[in-house]
Every structure is written in structure tokens, then in C-alpha cells.
Amino acid sequence: MAAAGGWRPETTLPEIAFAGRSNVGKSSLINALVHRKKLARVSNTPGRTREINFFEVNGTFILADLPGYGYARVSKEAKAAWRPLIEGYLQQTPALRGVVLLLDARRPPTDDDLQMLDFLASLETPTLIVATKVDKLRAAERQSRIETLALEAGVDVEQVIPFSAVSGAGRDELAGAVAQLVGADRA
């Protein structure tokens, strides 16, 4: 189990964190984004990521894979340990340029998702919102579902990037948005 203040790589590279509830497709998205099949471990069992995993990408930035939140089968003690780990990382990482927050396009944001959005807003952390698993929606319902998701999350629909790790939809748009965050200075 990881602990706040535990080991992390020393680097001067900018960092982008990826956050979302368990089973939202974070590992699949990370793998699709960097064109690697097994960079982030994909599991059939949600809640497997229990530490912050750091990946250096092309010598230009660090991708931080945060533990998923909200999975019911994880003990309350484990959930309680993850919160200070995630919050500590987000509050105390000077190289953090932004967070990519994943929301399942098929479902309304959970209370945990909304709390994360509020927390990131309170830190004034630039946040990209990605609606995952759009391939599981019928083509005719995708746009209206993205609009509804944006409304439920309290953001403009232009702030939501529809994404599918299966079809690759949204990959280039997300890569471009991440590149902009990597290049941004954070005061």
C-alpha cells in the first residue's frame, strides 16, 4: 500500500495526472494515448491500482496514474488511505500541469466524481474531462449523452473530450490537449 510522502521519481519534467473512478477505463486510455498496449496494467477487476504509478513519456513529461476511487469492493481502510495519497499528490506536486479526469460517458457523474471536480477547482488545477467508453453508446445518442454529462458535471460541453480506447476516437484531440498542458507554465 502506498502512503502519502512515499517514494516518487525525482524529475524536473512536467507532470499530468490521470484520475477517475475505478472501472472508468483509465489504464486502457493511457495505453491508447501513448500507443503502447501494456504500459498501464489493464485488469478485469476494478480497484487494482493502489498506488500512484509514474510513467516517463518520450523524455518530455511524466504521466501519473492515480488510484481509481469509488469501487465498492475495496475496504473502507484502503479507500481512506488512498484519499490522502491522491490529495497530497495533487496539492504538493509543483511540476503538476493538469489533471485528466475520466468520466464514463454512459453514466452520470458519481458523488466521488463531483467531489474530485470541486477539489481540482479549489486547487485551480487545469482539468481536462474525458468521457470514456463512447464506443458503447449508439452513434445517435453520443452527442446528447456528452451534452448531458457536461451539464451534470457543471462544465461546458466544449470541455469534454469523447474518447474510446477501442476505436481510438478522441485520441488525437486528447493528445493535443495534454501537449498543451505539458507546455503550460503553472504559477
C-alpha positions in Angstrom: 0.0 0.0 0.0 1.4 3.4 -0.9 1.5 6.2 1.5 1.5 9.9 1.2 5.1 11.1 1.2 6.2 7.7 -0.1 8.7 7.1 -3.0 8.2 9.0 -6.2 10.6 9.7 -9.0 12.7 12.8 -8.8 12.2 14.8 -12.0 12.0 18.3 -13.3 9.7 17.2 -16.1 6.1 18.5 -16.1 3.5 16.0 -14.8 0.0 15.2 -16.0 -2.2 13.2 -13.6 -4.9 10.8 -14.7 -7.8 10.3 -12.3 -11.2 8.7 -12.3 -13.3 6.2 -10.5 -12.5 2.5 -10.7 -13.6 0.8 -13.9 -13.8 4.0 -15.9 -11.1 2.8 -18.4 -8.1 4.7 -17.2 -5.5 2.1 -18.0 -6.9 1.5 -21.4 -7.0 5.2 -22.1 -3.4 5.7 -21.0 -2.3 2.8 -23.2 -4.2 4.1 -26.2 -2.9 7.6 -25.6 0.8 6.6 -25.7 0.3 3.9 -28.3 1.5 1.1 -26.0 -0.5 -2.0 -25.3 0.8 -2.8 -21.9 2.2 0.4 -20.3 -0.6 0.7 -17.7 -1.8 -2.6 -16.5 -5.4 -3.3 -17.6 -7.4 -5.6 -15.2 -10.8 -7.2 -15.3 -11.0 -6.4 -11.6 -11.7 -2.8 -10.8 -9.7 -1.1 -8.0 -6.3 -2.8 -8.7 -4.3 0.4 -9.0 -3.5 1.1 -5.3 -0.5 3.4 -5.8 0.4 6.3 -8.0 2.2 4.9 -11.0 4.6 7.2 -12.8 5.5 6.8 -16.5 8.0 9.0 -18.3 6.7 9.7 -21.8 9.3 10.3 -24.5 11.5 12.2 -22.1 9.1 15.1 -22.2 6.7 14.6 -19.3 5.6 12.3 -16.5 2.2 10.7 -16.6 0.9 9.9 -13.1 -1.8 7.2 -12.9 -3.7 7.8 -9.7 -5.6 5.1 -8.0 -9.3 4.8 -9.0 -11.8 5.9 -6.5 -15.3 4.8 -5.6 -15.0 1.0 -6.0 -17.4 -0.7 -3.6 -15.4 -3.9 -3.0 -12.4 -2.1 -1.7 -12.2 -1.9 2.1 -13.0 1.4 3.8 -9.5 1.4 5.2 -8.0 1.1 1.7 -10.2 3.9 0.5 -9.3 6.1 3.5 -5.6 5.5 2.7 -6.0 6.5 -1.0 -7.6 9.8 -0.3 -4.6 11.4 1.4 -2.3 9.8 -1.2 -4.3 11.4 -4.1 -4.9 14.7 -2.4 -1.3 15.0 -1.2 0.0 14.4 -4.7 -2.4 16.9 -6.2 -1.6 19.6 -3.6 2.1 19.1 -3.3 3.4 18.5 -6.8 4.9 21.7 -8.2 5.5 20.1 -11.6 1.8 19.2 -12.0 0.5 20.9 -15.1 -3.0 19.4 -15.1 -5.3 16.5 -14.5 -7.2 14.4 -17.0 -10.4 13.4 -15.2 -12.2 10.4 -16.8 -15.9 10.0 -16.6 -17.9 7.1 -18.0 -20.0 8.5 -20.9 -22.8 6.0 -20.2 -23.4 7.1 -16.6 -24.0 10.3 -14.6 -21.0 11.6 -12.6 -20.9 10.0 -9.2 -20.7 12.0 -5.9 -17.0 11.0 -5.9 -16.6 12.4 -9.5 -18.2 15.7 -8.4 -16.1 15.9 -5.3 -13.0 15.4 -7.4 -14.1 18.2 -9.8 -14.7 20.5 -6.8 -11.4 19.6 -5.3 -9.5 20.3 -8.5 -11.4 23.6 -8.9 -10.4 24.6 -5.4 -6.8 24.0 -6.2 -7.2 25.8 -9.5 -5.7 22.8 -11.3 -6.3 22.8 -15.1 -8.6 19.9 -15.8 -9.4 18.0 -19.0 -12.6 16.0 -18.8 -12.7 12.8 -20.9 -15.9 10.9 -21.5 -14.7 7.3 -21.9 -16.3 4.3 -23.4 -18.2 6.3 -26.1 -18.0 3.2 -28.4 -20.5 1.5 -26.1 -23.1 4.2 -26.9 -25.2 4.1 -30.1 -23.9 6.7 -32.6 -27.3 8.5 -32.5 -27.1 9.1 -28.7 -23.4 10.0 -28.3 -23.7 13.8 -28.7 -26.8 14.1 -26.5 -25.1 11.9 -23.8 -21.9 14.1 -23.9 -24.1 17.2 -23.6 -26.0 15.7 -20.6 -22.7 14.6 -19.0 -21.3 18.1 -19.3 -24.4 19.6 -17.7 -24.3 17.0 -14.9 -20.6 17.8 -14.3 -21.2 21.5 -14.4 -18.9 22.2 -17.3 -19.2 23.4 -20.9 -19.7 20.7 -23.4 -16.6 22.0 -25.2 -14.5 21.0 -22.2 -15.5 17.3 -22.6 -13.5 15.1 -24.9 -15.4 12.0 -26.1 -13.0 9.0 -26.1 -12.8 5.3 -27.0 -9.8 3.2 -26.3 -11.4 0.5 -28.6 -11.9 2.7 -31.7 -9.3 5.4 -31.0 -12.0 8.1 -31.2 -10.8 11.3 -29.4 -7.2 10.0 -29.0 -5.6 12.8 -31.2 -7.8 15.5 -29.5 -6.7 14.3 -26.1 -3.1 14.0 -27.1 -3.2 17.6 -28.3 -4.8 18.9 -25.1 -2.3 17.0 -23.0 0.6 18.5 -25.1 -0.9 22.0 -24.4 -0.9 21.3 -20.6 2.6 19.9 -20.7 3.8 23.1 -22.4 2.0 25.4 -19.9 3.7 27.0 -17.0 2.0 26.7 -13.7 2.5 29.6 -11.3 
